[in-house]
């Protein structure tokens, strides 16, 4: 699979986000936790791309 590494990283982040959000505030819905994990993952990927891939 082409994106196996990225999918694994996202699933780990999703699992951690699920635990943190349920520990801090239990009134978040599962959809909100999943969306927060998706946007956090995309933000990390974008930051990595901007800072490390464009330094040529």
SVG drawing of the C-alpha trace seen along z (x, -y; Angstrom):
<svg xmlns="http://www.w3.org/2000/svg" viewBox="-21 -26 40 28">
<polyline fill="none" stroke="black" stroke-width="0.4" points="0.0,0.0 1.4,-3.4 0.3,-5.4 0.7,-2.7 3.2,-4.7 1.0,-7.8 -2.1,-5.8 -0.3,-4.2 0.8,-7.6 -2.8,-9.0 -4.3,-6.1 -1.8,-6.5 -2.6,-10.2 -6.3,-9.4 -6.0,-6.9 -4.0,-9.4 -6.4,-12.2 -9.4,-10.0 -7.8,-9.2 -6.8,-12.9 -10.2,-14.3 -12.1,-11.7 -9.8,-12.3 -10.0,-16.2 -13.6,-16.7 -16.1,-14.0 -18.7,-16.2 -16.9,-15.9 -18.6,-13.7 -16.7,-11.0 -17.1,-13.0 -15.4,-16.0 -12.5,-13.9 -12.0,-12.4 -12.1,-15.7 -9.7,-17.2 -7.3,-14.4 -7.6,-14.7 -6.9,-18.5 -4.0,-18.0 -2.5,-15.4 -2.9,-17.6 -1.3,-20.5 1.7,-18.4 2.1,-17.1 1.9,-20.7 4.4,-21.9 6.8,-19.1 6.4,-19.8 6.9,-23.6 9.9,-23.5 11.8,-20.3 10.9,-19.6 11.3,-23.1 14.8,-23.6 16.8,-22.9"/>
</svg>
